[in-house]
Amino acid sequence: MSSGKDARGKSVLTHREREVFELLVQDKTTKEIAALLFVSEKTVRNHISNVMKKLNVKGRSQAVVELVRMGELNI
């Protein structure tokens, strides 16, 4: 599954998760991402945590590396 899509051709990430990670790779903090997306910092952390669970990785940077490898994220 190197295309970043699941078996049905859908993206692994939700639209909001993608927005969060696109901002994360631009070196935005959790607080900055929350302000830009008009959500709480907890919501941003939840999105990041959900993605880490989906990818079975232990940290944000590992998640970014995996998303780039899968073609889900460009840096």
PDB file of N, CA, C, O and CB in Angstrom:
ATOM      1  N   MET A   1       0.844  -1.189   0.000  1.00  0.00           N
ATOM      2  CA  MET A   1       0.000   0.000   0.000  1.00  0.00           C
ATOM      3  C   MET A   1       0.885   1.247   0.000  1.00  0.00           C
ATOM      4  O   MET A   1       0.774   2.067   0.911  1.00  0.00           O
ATOM      5  CB  MET A   1      -0.957   0.001   1.226  1.00  0.00           C
ATOM      6  N   SER A   2       1.721   1.406  -0.952  1.00  0.00           N
ATOM      7  CA  SER A   2       2.650   2.520  -0.943  1.00  0.00           C
ATOM      8  C   SER A   2       2.040   3.796  -1.520  1.00  0.00           C
ATOM      9  O   SER A   2       2.695   4.838  -1.513  1.00  0.00           O
ATOM     10  CB  SER A   2       3.888   2.153  -1.712  1.00  0.00           C
ATOM     11  N   SER A   3       0.819   3.741  -2.014  1.00  0.00           N
ATOM     12  CA  SER A   3       0.227   4.937  -2.612  1.00  0.00           C
ATOM     13  C   SER A   3      -0.441   5.839  -1.590  1.00  0.00           C
ATOM     14  O   SER A   3      -0.900   6.927  -1.939  1.00  0.00           O
ATOM     15  CB  SER A   3      -0.774   4.544  -3.658  1.00  0.00           C
ATOM     16  N   GLY A   4      -0.505   5.410  -0.329  1.00  0.00           N
ATOM     17  CA  GLY A   4      -1.154   6.234   0.671  1.00  0.00           C
ATOM     18  C   GLY A   4      -2.662   6.089   0.669  1.00  0.00           C
ATOM     19  O   GLY A   4      -3.372   6.856   1.320  1.00  0.00           O
ATOM     20  N   LYS A   5      -3.147   5.102  -0.068  1.00  0.00           N
ATOM     21  CA  LYS A   5      -4.587   4.865  -0.153  1.00  0.00           C
ATOM     22  C   LYS A   5      -4.886   3.505   0.453  1.00  0.00           C
ATOM     23  O   LYS A   5      -4.035   2.616   0.458  1.00  0.00           O
ATOM     24  CB  LYS A   5      -5.093   4.943  -1.631  1.00  0.00           C
ATOM     25  N   ASP A   6      -6.103   3.349   0.963  1.00  0.00           N
ATOM     26  CA  ASP A   6      -6.464   2.029   1.476  1.00  0.00           C
ATOM     27  C   ASP A   6      -6.952   1.162   0.323  1.00  0.00           C
ATOM     28  O   ASP A   6      -6.865   1.568  -0.836  1.00  0.00           O
ATOM     29  CB  ASP A   6      -7.551   2.137   2.584  1.00  0.00           C
ATOM     30  N   ALA A   7      -7.460  -0.018   0.623  1.00  0.00           N
ATOM     31  CA  ALA A   7      -7.863  -0.971  -0.415  1.00  0.00           C
ATOM     32  C   ALA A   7      -8.958  -0.420  -1.322  1.00  0.00           C
ATOM     33  O   ALA A   7      -9.081  -0.850  -2.469  1.00  0.00           O
ATOM     34  CB  ALA A   7      -8.335  -2.260   0.222  1.00  0.00           C
ATOM     35  N   ARG A   8      -9.752   0.520  -0.826  1.00  0.00           N
ATOM     36  CA  ARG A   8     -10.837   1.105  -1.627  1.00  0.00           C
ATOM     37  C   ARG A   8     -10.380   2.349  -2.384  1.00  0.00           C
ATOM     38  O   ARG A   8     -11.182   3.010  -3.043  1.00  0.00           O
ATOM     39  CB  ARG A   8     -12.023   1.458  -0.729  1.00  0.00           C
ATOM     40  N   GLY A   9      -9.074   2.669  -2.286  1.00  0.00           N
ATOM     41  CA  GLY A   9      -8.560   3.838  -2.985  1.00  0.00           C
ATOM     42  C   GLY A   9      -8.764   5.130  -2.210  1.00  0.00           C
ATOM     43  O   GLY A   9      -8.512   6.219  -2.727  1.00  0.00           O
ATOM     44  N   LYS A  10      -9.222   5.007  -0.965  1.00  0.00           N
ATOM     45  CA  LYS A  10      -9.429   6.203  -0.145  1.00  0.00           C
ATOM     46  C   LYS A  10      -8.140   6.563   0.578  1.00  0.00           C
ATOM     47  O   LYS A  10      -7.311   5.706   0.881  1.00  0.00           O
ATOM     48  CB  LYS A  10     -10.575   5.983   0.872  1.00  0.00           C
ATOM     49  N   SER A  11      -7.997   7.850   0.844  1.00  0.00           N
ATOM     50  CA  SER A  11      -6.853   8.316   1.610  1.00  0.00           C
ATOM     51  C   SER A  11      -6.902   7.755   3.023  1.00  0.00           C
ATOM     52  O   SER A  11      -7.981   7.561   3.583  1.00  0.00           O
ATOM     53  CB  SER A  11      -6.810   9.847   1.642  1.00  0.00           C
ATOM     54  N   VAL A  12      -5.734   7.497   3.599  1.00  0.00           N
ATOM     55  CA  VAL A  12      -5.651   7.023   4.975  1.00  0.00           C
ATOM     56  C   VAL A  12      -6.074   8.136   5.932  1.00  0.00           C
ATOM     57  O   VAL A  12      -6.654   7.870   6.984  1.00  0.00           O
ATOM     58  CB  VAL A  12      -4.219   6.538   5.303  1.00  0.00           C
ATOM     59  N   LEU A  13      -5.780   9.383   5.561  1.00  0.00           N
ATOM     60  CA  LEU A  13      -6.071  10.531   6.414  1.00  0.00           C
ATOM     61  C   LEU A  13      -7.435  11.146   6.107  1.00  0.00           C
ATOM     62  O   LEU A  13      -7.896  11.146   4.966  1.00  0.00           O
ATOM     63  CB  LEU A  13      -4.988  11.580   6.257  1.00  0.00           C
ATOM     64  N   THR A  14      -8.063  11.667   7.155  1.00  0.00           N
ATOM     65  CA  THR A  14      -9.255  12.491   6.926  1.00  0.00           C
ATOM     66  C   THR A  14      -8.769  13.848   6.433  1.00  0.00           C
ATOM     67  O   THR A  14      -7.580  14.156   6.516  1.00  0.00           O
ATOM     68  CB  THR A  14     -10.141  12.633   8.238  1.00  0.00           C
ATOM     69  N   HIS A  15      -9.676  14.643   5.930  1.00  0.00           N
ATOM     70  CA  HIS A  15      -9.313  15.984   5.451  1.00  0.00           C
ATOM     71  C   HIS A  15      -8.646  16.784   6.569  1.00  0.00           C
ATOM     72  O   HIS A  15      -7.625  17.434   6.346  1.00  0.00           O
ATOM     73  CB  HIS A  15     -10.564  16.736   4.926  1.00  0.00           C
ATOM     74  N   ARG A  16      -9.220  16.736   7.766  1.00  0.00           N
ATOM     75  CA  ARG A  16      -8.700  17.516   8.893  1.00  0.00           C
ATOM     76  C   ARG A  16      -7.341  16.997   9.355  1.00  0.00           C
ATOM     77  O   ARG A  16      -6.456  17.783   9.694  1.00  0.00           O
ATOM     78  CB  ARG A  16      -9.692  17.488  10.058  1.00  0.00           C
ATOM     79  N   GLU A  17      -7.176  15.682   9.369  1.00  0.00           N
ATOM     80  CA  GLU A  17      -5.873  15.126   9.750  1.00  0.00           C
ATOM     81  C   GLU A  17      -4.799  15.589   8.773  1.00  0.00           C
ATOM     82  O   GLU A  17      -3.681  15.913   9.174  1.00  0.00           O
ATOM     83  CB  GLU A  17      -5.928  13.580   9.795  1.00  0.00           C
ATOM     84  N   ARG A  18      -5.142  15.617   7.505  1.00  0.00           N
ATOM     85  CA  ARG A  18      -4.194  16.087   6.482  1.00  0.00           C
ATOM     86  C   ARG A  18      -3.829  17.548   6.742  1.00  0.00           C
ATOM     87  O   ARG A  18      -2.656  17.917   6.684  1.00  0.00           O
ATOM     88  CB  ARG A  18      -4.795  15.926   5.054  1.00  0.00           C
ATOM     89  N   GLU A  19      -4.838  18.382   7.030  1.00  0.00           N
ATOM     90  CA  GLU A  19      -4.571  19.800   7.322  1.00  0.00           C
ATOM     91  C   GLU A  19      -3.609  19.937   8.499  1.00  0.00           C
ATOM     92  O   GLU A  19      -2.663  20.723   8.447  1.00  0.00           O
ATOM     93  CB  GLU A  19      -5.890  20.551   7.625  1.00  0.00           C
ATOM     94  N   VAL A  20      -3.856  19.171   9.556  1.00  0.00           N
ATOM     95  CA  VAL A  20      -3.012  19.234  10.754  1.00  0.00           C
ATOM     96  C   VAL A  20      -1.576  18.856  10.406  1.00  0.00           C
ATOM     97  O   VAL A  20      -0.639  19.552  10.797  1.00  0.00           O
ATOM     98  CB  VAL A  20      -3.561  18.299  11.862  1.00  0.00           C
ATOM     99  N   PHE A  21      -1.399  17.761   9.676  1.00  0.00           N
ATOM    100  CA  PHE A  21      -0.039  17.312   9.369  1.00  0.00           C
ATOM    101  C   PHE A  21       0.656  18.208   8.355  1.00  0.00           C
ATOM    102  O   PHE A  21       1.879  18.349   8.394  1.00  0.00           O
ATOM    103  CB  PHE A  21      -0.068  15.893   8.852  1.00  0.00           C
ATOM    104  N   GLU A  22      -0.102  18.815   7.447  1.00  0.00           N
ATOM    105  CA  GLU A  22       0.517  19.765   6.512  1.00  0.00           C
ATOM    106  C   GLU A  22       1.065  20.966   7.274  1.00  0.00           C
ATOM    107  O   GLU A  22       2.127  21.488   6.935  1.00  0.00           O
ATOM    108  CB  GLU A  22      -0.505  20.228   5.439  1.00  0.00           C
ATOM    109  N   LEU A  23       0.343  21.406   8.303  1.00  0.00           N
ATOM    110  CA  LEU A  23       0.827  22.516   9.126  1.00  0.00           C
ATOM    111  C   LEU A  23       1.981  22.069  10.023  1.00  0.00           C
ATOM    112  O   LEU A  23       2.918  22.829  10.270  1.00  0.00           O
ATOM    113  CB  LEU A  23      -0.317  23.089   9.980  1.00  0.00           C
ATOM    114  N   LEU A  24       1.903  20.846  10.501  1.00  0.00           N
ATOM    115  CA  LEU A  24       2.956  20.303  11.355  1.00  0.00           C
ATOM    116  C   LEU A  24       4.297  20.285  10.622  1.00  0.00           C
ATOM    117  O   LEU A  24       5.325  20.625  11.209  1.00  0.00           O
ATOM    118  CB  LEU A  24       2.588  18.887  11.824  1.00  0.00           C
ATOM    119  N   VAL A  25       4.298  19.897   9.360  1.00  0.00           N
ATOM    120  CA  VAL A  25       5.561  19.847   8.616  1.00  0.00           C
ATOM    121  C   VAL A  25       6.056  21.240   8.239  1.00  0.00           C
ATOM    122  O   VAL A  25       7.192  21.399   7.791  1.00  0.00           O
ATOM    123  CB  VAL A  25       5.395  19.003   7.357  1.00  0.00           C
ATOM    124  N   GLN A  26       5.204  22.248   8.421  1.00  0.00           N
ATOM    125  CA  GLN A  26       5.639  23.639   8.220  1.00  0.00           C
ATOM    126  C   GLN A  26       6.176  24.223   9.524  1.00  0.00           C
ATOM    127  O   GLN A  26       6.338  25.437   9.651  1.00  0.00           O
ATOM    128  CB  GLN A  26       4.471  24.506   7.689  1.00  0.00           C
ATOM    129  N   ASP A  27       6.450  23.350  10.486  1.00  0.00           N
ATOM    130  CA  ASP A  27       7.020  23.740  11.783  1.00  0.00           C
ATOM    131  C   ASP A  27       6.067  24.552  12.656  1.00  0.00           C
ATOM    132  O   ASP A  27       6.508  25.326  13.506  1.00  0.00           O
ATOM    133  CB  ASP A  27       8.275  24.534  11.562  1.00  0.00           C
ATOM    134  N   LYS A  28       4.779  24.380  12.451  1.00  0.00           N
ATOM    135  CA  LYS A  28       3.789  25.054  13.301  1.00  0.00           C
ATOM    136  C   LYS A  28       3.664  24.280  14.613  1.00  0.00           C
ATOM    137  O   LYS A  28       3.763  23.053  14.637  1.00  0.00           O
ATOM    138  CB  LYS A  28       2.395  25.160  12.580  1.00  0.00           C
ATOM    139  N   THR A  29       3.445  25.014  15.695  1.00  0.00           N
ATOM    140  CA  THR A  29       3.226  24.374  16.988  1.00  0.00           C
ATOM    141  C   THR A  29       1.762  23.928  17.088  1.00  0.00           C
ATOM    142  O   THR A  29       0.917  24.324  16.285  1.00  0.00           O
ATOM    143  CB  THR A  29       3.595  25.341  18.158  1.00  0.00           C
ATOM    144  N   THR A  30       1.494  23.102  18.088  1.00  0.00           N
ATOM    145  CA  THR A  30       0.115  22.670  18.335  1.00  0.00           C
ATOM    146  C   THR A  30      -0.784  23.894  18.525  1.00  0.00           C
ATOM    147  O   THR A  30      -1.899  23.949  18.006  1.00  0.00           O
ATOM    148  CB  THR A  30       0.042  21.740  19.583  1.00  0.00           C
ATOM    149  N   LYS A  31      -0.284  24.856  19.268  1.00  0.00           N
ATOM    150  CA  LYS A  31      -1.052  26.079  19.540  1.00  0.00           C
ATOM    151  C   LYS A  31      -1.341  26.858  18.248  1.00  0.00           C
ATOM    152  O   LYS A  31      -2.457  27.333  18.039  1.00  0.00           O
ATOM    153  CB  LYS A  31      -0.289  26.976  20.537  1.00  0.00           C
ATOM    154  N   GLU A  32      -0.327  26.984  17.388  1.00  0.00           N
ATOM    155  CA  GLU A  32      -0.500  27.701  16.112  1.00  0.00           C
ATOM    156  C   GLU A  32      -1.478  26.964  15.199  1.00  0.00           C
ATOM    157  O   GLU A  32      -2.319  27.587  14.550  1.00  0.00           O
ATOM    158  CB  GLU A  32       0.859  27.871  15.398  1.00  0.00           C
ATOM    159  N   ILE A  33      -1.366  25.645  15.152  1.00  0.00           N
ATOM    160  CA  ILE A  33      -2.270  24.847  14.316  1.00  0.00           C
ATOM    161  C   ILE A  33      -3.702  25.021  14.805  1.00  0.00           C
ATOM    162  O   ILE A  33      -4.617  25.208  14.003  1.00  0.00           O
ATOM    163  CB  ILE A  33      -1.866  23.345  14.334  1.00  0.00           C
ATOM    164  N   ALA A  34      -3.897  24.959  16.116  1.00  0.00           N
ATOM    165  CA  ALA A  34      -5.237  25.131  16.697  1.00  0.00           C
ATOM    166  C   ALA A  34      -5.818  26.483  16.293  1.00  0.00           C
ATOM    167  O   ALA A  34      -6.984  26.566  15.906  1.00  0.00           O
ATOM    168  CB  ALA A  34      -5.185  25.010  18.243  1.00  0.00           C
ATOM    169  N   ALA A  35      -5.018  27.533  16.381  1.00  0.00           N
ATOM    170  CA  ALA A  35      -5.497  28.874  16.036  1.00  0.00           C
ATOM    171  C   ALA A  35      -5.842  28.974  14.545  1.00  0.00           C
ATOM    172  O   ALA A  35      -6.860  29.556  14.172  1.00  0.00           O
ATOM    173  CB  ALA A  35      -4.438  29.929  16.405  1.00  0.00           C
ATOM    174  N   LEU A  36      -4.987  28.404  13.710  1.00  0.00           N
ATOM    175  CA  LEU A  36      -5.213  28.469  12.258  1.00  0.00           C
ATOM    176  C   LEU A  36      -6.458  27.698  11.830  1.00  0.00           C
ATOM    177  O   LEU A  36      -7.145  28.095  10.889  1.00  0.00           O
ATOM    178  CB  LEU A  36      -4.001  27.925  11.516  1.00  0.00           C
ATOM    179  N   LEU A  37      -6.747  26.593  12.521  1.00  0.00           N
ATOM    180  CA  LEU A  37      -7.881  25.746  12.144  1.00  0.00           C
ATOM    181  C   LEU A  37      -9.131  26.017  12.992  1.00  0.00           C
ATOM    182  O   LEU A  37     -10.160  25.365  12.819  1.00  0.00           O
ATOM    183  CB  LEU A  37      -7.490  24.284  12.268  1.00  0.00           C
ATOM    184  N   PHE A  38      -9.027  26.983  13.906  1.00  0.00           N
ATOM    185  CA  PHE A  38     -10.161  27.358  14.769  1.00  0.00           C
ATOM    186  C   PHE A  38     -10.678  26.180  15.588  1.00  0.00           C
ATOM    187  O   PHE A  38     -11.885  25.968  15.709  1.00  0.00           O
ATOM    188  CB  PHE A  38     -11.297  27.927  13.924  1.00  0.00           C
ATOM    189  N   VAL A  39      -9.738  25.419  16.149  1.00  0.00           N
ATOM    190  CA  VAL A  39     -10.085  24.306  17.044  1.00  0.00           C
ATOM    191  C   VAL A  39      -9.208  24.422  18.290  1.00  0.00           C
ATOM    192  O   VAL A  39      -8.302  25.253  18.345  1.00  0.00           O
ATOM    193  CB  VAL A  39      -9.888  22.900  16.332  1.00  0.00           C
ATOM    194  N   SER A  40      -9.485  23.584  19.284  1.00  0.00           N
ATOM    195  CA  SER A  40      -8.680  23.613  20.513  1.00  0.00           C
ATOM    196  C   SER A  40      -7.372  22.855  20.296  1.00  0.00           C
ATOM    197  O   SER A  40      -7.243  22.047  19.376  1.00  0.00           O
ATOM    198  CB  SER A  40      -9.469  23.002  21.706  1.00  0.00           C
ATOM    199  N   GLU A  41      -6.410  23.140  21.169  1.00  0.00           N
ATOM    200  CA  GLU A  41      -5.141  22.418  21.111  1.00  0.00           C
ATOM    201  C   GLU A  41      -5.376  20.928  21.356  1.00  0.00           C
ATOM    202  O   GLU A  41      -4.699  20.084  20.768  1.00  0.00           O
ATOM    203  CB  GLU A  41      -4.139  22.987  22.147  1.00  0.00           C
ATOM    204  N   LYS A  42      -6.330  20.610  22.219  1.00  0.00           N
ATOM    205  CA  LYS A  42      -6.660  19.204  22.504  1.00  0.00           C
ATOM    206  C   LYS A  42      -7.135  18.508  21.231  1.00  0.00           C
ATOM    207  O   LYS A  42      -6.764  17.363  20.972  1.00  0.00           O
ATOM    208  CB  LYS A  42      -7.749  19.106  23.611  1.00  0.00           C
ATOM    209  N   THR A  43      -7.947  19.190  20.443  1.00  0.00           N
ATOM    210  CA  THR A  43      -8.438  18.622  19.180  1.00  0.00           C
ATOM    211  C   THR A  43      -7.270  18.334  18.239  1.00  0.00           C
ATOM    212  O   THR A  43      -7.229  17.286  17.596  1.00  0.00           O
ATOM    213  CB  THR A  43      -9.447  19.584  18.502  1.00  0.00           C
ATOM    214  N   VAL A  44      -6.329  19.261  18.162  1.00  0.00           N
ATOM    215  CA  VAL A  44      -5.147  19.059  17.314  1.00  0.00           C
ATOM    216  C   VAL A  44      -4.372  17.834  17.805  1.00  0.00           C
ATOM    217  O   VAL A  44      -3.976  16.984  17.007  1.00  0.00           O
ATOM    218  CB  VAL A  44      -4.231  20.329  17.319  1.00  0.00           C
ATOM    219  N   ARG A  45      -4.159  17.748  19.114  1.00  0.00           N
ATOM    220  CA  ARG A  45      -3.438  16.594  19.672  1.00  0.00           C
ATOM    221  C   ARG A  45      -4.189  15.294  19.397  1.00  0.00           C
ATOM    222  O   ARG A  45      -3.571  14.263  19.131  1.00  0.00           O
ATOM    223  CB  ARG A  45      -3.230  16.770  21.189  1.00  0.00           C
ATOM    224  N   ASN A  46      -5.525  15.339  19.461  1.00  0.00           N
ATOM    225  CA  ASN A  46      -6.330  14.145  19.168  1.00  0.00           C
ATOM    226  C   ASN A  46      -6.139  13.698  17.722  1.00  0.00           C
ATOM    227  O   ASN A  46      -5.989  12.506  17.453  1.00  0.00           O
ATOM    228  CB  ASN A  46      -7.821  14.420  19.441  1.00  0.00           C
ATOM    229  N   HIS A  47      -6.145  14.653  16.791  1.00  0.00           N
ATOM    230  CA  HIS A  47      -5.935  14.303  15.377  1.00  0.00           C
ATOM    231  C   HIS A  47      -4.567  13.643  15.187  1.00  0.00           C
ATOM    232  O   HIS A  47      -4.440  12.634  14.494  1.00  0.00           O
ATOM    233  CB  HIS A  47      -6.051  15.566  14.479  1.00  0.00           C
ATOM    234  N   ILE A  48      -3.557  14.227  15.812  1.00  0.00           N
ATOM    235  CA  ILE A  48      -2.200  13.681  15.689  1.00  0.00           C
ATOM    236  C   ILE A  48      -2.150  12.277  16.282  1.00  0.00           C
ATOM    237  O   ILE A  48      -1.577  11.363  15.689  1.00  0.00           O
ATOM    238  CB  ILE A  48      -1.167  14.602  16.394  1.00  0.00           C
ATOM    239  N   SER A  49      -2.752  12.117  17.448  1.00  0.00           N
ATOM    240  CA  SER A  49      -2.787  10.814  18.117  1.00  0.00           C
ATOM    241  C   SER A  49      -3.519   9.776  17.269  1.00  0.00           C
ATOM    242  O   SER A  49      -3.070   8.635  17.161  1.00  0.00           O
ATOM    243  CB  SER A  49      -3.459  10.937  19.490  1.00  0.00           C
ATOM    244  N   ASN A  50      -4.638  10.164  16.671  1.00  0.00           N
ATOM    245  CA  ASN A  50      -5.406   9.244  15.816  1.00  0.00           C
ATOM    246  C   ASN A  50      -4.576   8.773  14.632  1.00  0.00           C
ATOM    247  O   ASN A  50      -4.603   7.595  14.278  1.00  0.00           O
ATOM    248  CB  ASN A  50      -6.692   9.921  15.315  1.00  0.00           C
ATOM    249  N   VAL A  51      -3.840   9.692  14.022  1.00  0.00           N
ATOM    250  CA  VAL A  51      -2.994   9.331  12.877  1.00  0.00           C
ATOM    251  C   VAL A  51      -1.879   8.391  13.321  1.00  0.00           C
ATOM    252  O   VAL A  51      -1.565   7.422  12.628  1.00  0.00           O
ATOM    253  CB  VAL A  51      -2.396  10.598  12.217  1.00  0.00           C
ATOM    254  N   MET A  52      -1.277   8.680  14.485  1.00  0.00           N
ATOM    255  CA  MET A  52      -0.210   7.807  14.981  1.00  0.00           C
ATOM    256  C   MET A  52      -0.739   6.399  15.226  1.00  0.00           C
ATOM    257  O   MET A  52      -0.042   5.419  14.966  1.00  0.00           O
ATOM    258  CB  MET A  52       0.400   8.377  16.273  1.00  0.00           C
ATOM    259  N   LYS A  53      -1.968   6.295  15.725  1.00  0.00           N
ATOM    260  CA  LYS A  53      -2.575   4.970  15.935  1.00  0.00           C
ATOM    261  C   LYS A  53      -2.823   4.268  14.599  1.00  0.00           C
ATOM    262  O   LYS A  53      -2.519   3.084  14.452  1.00  0.00           O
ATOM    263  CB  LYS A  53      -3.903   5.099  16.719  1.00  0.00           C
ATOM    264  N   LYS A  54      -3.374   4.994  13.631  1.00  0.00           N
ATOM    265  CA  LYS A  54      -3.641   4.408  12.305  1.00  0.00           C
ATOM    266  C   LYS A  54      -2.370   3.843  11.694  1.00  0.00           C
ATOM    267  O   LYS A  54      -2.381   2.774  11.084  1.00  0.00           O
ATOM    268  CB  LYS A  54      -4.254   5.458  11.361  1.00  0.00           C
ATOM    269  N   LEU A  55      -1.270   4.576  11.864  1.00  0.00           N
ATOM    270  CA  LEU A  55      -0.005   4.201  11.241  1.00  0.00           C
ATOM    271  C   LEU A  55       0.830   3.271  12.115  1.00  0.00           C
ATOM    272  O   LEU A  55       1.848   2.734  11.677  1.00  0.00           O
ATOM    273  CB  LEU A  55       0.792   5.438  10.916  1.00  0.00           C
ATOM    274  N   ASN A  56       0.387   3.088  13.352  1.00  0.00           N
ATOM    275  CA  ASN A  56       1.108   2.244  14.309  1.00  0.00           C
ATOM    276  C   ASN A  56       2.536   2.745  14.527  1.00  0.00           C
ATOM    277  O   ASN A  56       3.497   1.976  14.488  1.00  0.00           O
ATOM    278  CB  ASN A  56       1.131   0.790  13.821  1.00  0.00           C
ATOM    279  N   VAL A  57       2.648   4.063  14.758  1.00  0.00           N
ATOM    280  CA  VAL A  57       3.944   4.670  15.050  1.00  0.00           C
ATOM    281  C   VAL A  57       3.898   5.335  16.423  1.00  0.00           C
ATOM    282  O   VAL A  57       2.824   5.549  16.986  1.00  0.00           O
ATOM    283  CB  VAL A  57       4.333   5.702  13.954  1.00  0.00           C
ATOM    284  N   LYS A  58       5.076   5.656  16.951  1.00  0.00           N
ATOM    285  CA  LYS A  58       5.160   6.140  18.326  1.00  0.00           C
ATOM    286  C   LYS A  58       5.265   7.657  18.479  1.00  0.00           C
ATOM    287  O   LYS A  58       5.093   8.165  19.587  1.00  0.00           O
ATOM    288  CB  LYS A  58       6.322   5.518  18.980  1.00  0.00           C
ATOM    289  N   GLY A  59       5.537   8.384  17.418  1.00  0.00           N
ATOM    290  CA  GLY A  59       5.701   9.825  17.576  1.00  0.00           C
ATOM    291  C   GLY A  59       5.303  10.589  16.332  1.00  0.00           C
ATOM    292  O   GLY A  59       5.087  10.015  15.265  1.00  0.00           O
ATOM    293  N   ARG A  60       5.211  11.903  16.498  1.00  0.00           N
ATOM    294  CA  ARG A  60       4.820  12.777  15.378  1.00  0.00           C
ATOM    295  C   ARG A  60       5.789  12.664  14.217  1.00  0.00           C
ATOM    296  O   ARG A  60       5.377  12.568  13.061  1.00  0.00           O
ATOM    297  CB  ARG A  60       4.739  14.232  15.838  1.00  0.00           C
ATOM    298  N   SER A  61       7.083  12.675  14.529  1.00  0.00           N
ATOM    299  CA  SER A  61       8.063  12.642  13.443  1.00  0.00           C
ATOM    300  C   SER A  61       8.009  11.320  12.693  1.00  0.00           C
ATOM    301  O   SER A  61       8.161  11.292  11.472  1.00  0.00           O
ATOM    302  CB  SER A  61       9.470  12.875  13.986  1.00  0.00           C
ATOM    303  N   GLN A  62       7.794  10.225  13.414  1.00  0.00           N
ATOM    304  CA  GLN A  62       7.641   8.919  12.761  1.00  0.00           C
ATOM    305  C   GLN A  62       6.404   8.935  11.863  1.00  0.00           C
ATOM    306  O   GLN A  62       6.421   8.386  10.762  1.00  0.00           O
ATOM    307  CB  GLN A  62       7.533   7.777  13.818  1.00  0.00           C
ATOM    308  N   ALA A  63       5.338   9.565  12.338  1.00  0.00           N
ATOM    309  CA  ALA A  63       4.106   9.656  11.549  1.00  0.00           C
ATOM    310  C   ALA A  63       4.359  10.431  10.262  1.00  0.00           C
ATOM    311  O   ALA A  63       3.898  10.035   9.191  1.00  0.00           O
ATOM    312  CB  ALA A  63       2.980  10.329  12.367  1.00  0.00           C
ATOM    313  N   VAL A  64       5.096  11.539  10.370  1.00  0.00           N
ATOM    314  CA  VAL A  64       5.411  12.348   9.182  1.00  0.00           C
ATOM    315  C   VAL A  64       6.220  11.522   8.191  1.00  0.00           C
ATOM    316  O   VAL A  64       5.921  11.511   6.997  1.00  0.00           O
ATOM    317  CB  VAL A  64       6.191  13.633   9.576  1.00  0.00           C
ATOM    318  N   VAL A  65       7.243  10.832   8.682  1.00  0.00           N
ATOM    319  CA  VAL A  65       8.092  10.008   7.799  1.00  0.00           C
ATOM    320  C   VAL A  65       7.240   8.965   7.084  1.00  0.00           C
ATOM    321  O   VAL A  65       7.380   8.765   5.877  1.00  0.00           O
ATOM    322  CB  VAL A  65       9.227   9.311   8.609  1.00  0.00           C
ATOM    323  N   GLU A  66       6.367   8.310   7.821  1.00  0.00           N
ATOM    324  CA  GLU A  66       5.521   7.264   7.236  1.00  0.00           C
ATOM    325  C   GLU A  66       4.544   7.853   6.221  1.00  0.00           C
ATOM    326  O   GLU A  66       4.324   7.260   5.165  1.00  0.00           O
ATOM    327  CB  GLU A  66       4.749   6.517   8.338  1.00  0.00           C
ATOM    328  N   LEU A  67       3.957   9.008   6.524  1.00  0.00           N
ATOM    329  CA  LEU A  67       3.003   9.635   5.601  1.00  0.00           C
ATOM    330  C   LEU A  67       3.700  10.062   4.306  1.00  0.00           C
ATOM    331  O   LEU A  67       3.127   9.950   3.222  1.00  0.00           O
ATOM    332  CB  LEU A  67       2.328  10.856   6.269  1.00  0.00           C
ATOM    333  N   VAL A  68       4.925  10.546   4.420  1.00  0.00           N
ATOM    334  CA  VAL A  68       5.693  10.915   3.219  1.00  0.00           C
ATOM    335  C   VAL A  68       5.997   9.662   2.407  1.00  0.00           C
ATOM    336  O   VAL A  68       5.850   9.651   1.185  1.00  0.00           O
ATOM    337  CB  VAL A  68       7.017  11.653   3.602  1.00  0.00           C
ATOM    338  N   ARG A  69       6.423   8.611   3.097  1.00  0.00           N
ATOM    339  CA  ARG A  69       6.750   7.341   2.417  1.00  0.00           C
ATOM    340  C   ARG A  69       5.542   6.792   1.671  1.00  0.00           C
ATOM    341  O   ARG A  69       5.670   6.236   0.580  1.00  0.00           O
ATOM    342  CB  ARG A  69       7.253   6.295   3.432  1.00  0.00           C
ATOM    343  N   MET A  70       4.355   6.958   2.279  1.00  0.00           N
ATOM    344  CA  MET A  70       3.124   6.447   1.683  1.00  0.00           C
ATOM    345  C   MET A  70       2.583   7.349   0.579  1.00  0.00           C
ATOM    346  O   MET A  70       1.642   6.978  -0.123  1.00  0.00           O
ATOM    347  CB  MET A  70       2.075   6.273   2.750  1.00  0.00           C
ATOM    348  N   GLY A  71       3.168   8.520   0.427  1.00  0.00           N
ATOM    349  CA  GLY A  71       2.672   9.452  -0.578  1.00  0.00           C
ATOM    350  C   GLY A  71       1.467  10.254  -0.101  1.00  0.00           C
ATOM    351  O   GLY A  71       0.779  10.886  -0.903  1.00  0.00           O
ATOM    352  N   GLU A  72       1.214  10.229   1.206  1.00  0.00           N
ATOM    353  CA  GLU A  72       0.081  10.976   1.786  1.00  0.00           C
ATOM    354  C   GLU A  72       0.434  12.423   2.057  1.00  0.00           C
ATOM    355  O   GLU A  72      -0.451  13.273   2.157  1.00  0.00           O
ATOM    356  CB  GLU A  72      -0.381  10.319   3.078  1.00  0.00           C
ATOM    357  N   LEU A  73       1.714  12.708   2.175  1.00  0.00           N
ATOM    358  CA  LEU A  73       2.156  14.027   2.596  1.00  0.00           C
ATOM    359  C   LEU A  73       3.400  14.408   1.805  1.00  0.00           C
ATOM    360  O   LEU A  73       4.286  13.581   1.589  1.00  0.00           O
ATOM    361  CB  LEU A  73       2.436  14.061   4.123  1.00  0.00           C
ATOM    362  N   ASN A  74       3.460  15.640   1.384  1.00  0.00           N
ATOM    363  CA  ASN A  74       4.658  16.143   0.690  1.00  0.00           C
ATOM    364  C   ASN A  74       5.332  17.167   1.570  1.00  0.00           C
ATOM    365  O   ASN A  74       4.681  18.004   2.195  1.00  0.00           O
ATOM    366  CB  ASN A  74       4.302  16.763  -0.698  1.00  0.00           C
ATOM    367  N   ILE A  75       6.663  17.086   1.609  1.00  0.00           N
ATOM    368  CA  ILE A  75       7.391  18.090   2.401  1.00  0.00           C
ATOM    369  C   ILE A  75       8.407  18.806   1.538  1.00  0.00           C
ATOM    370  O   ILE A  75       9.119  19.686   2.022  1.00  0.00           O
ATOM    371  CB  ILE A  75       8.090  17.437   3.609  1.00  0.00           C
TER     372      ILE A  75
END
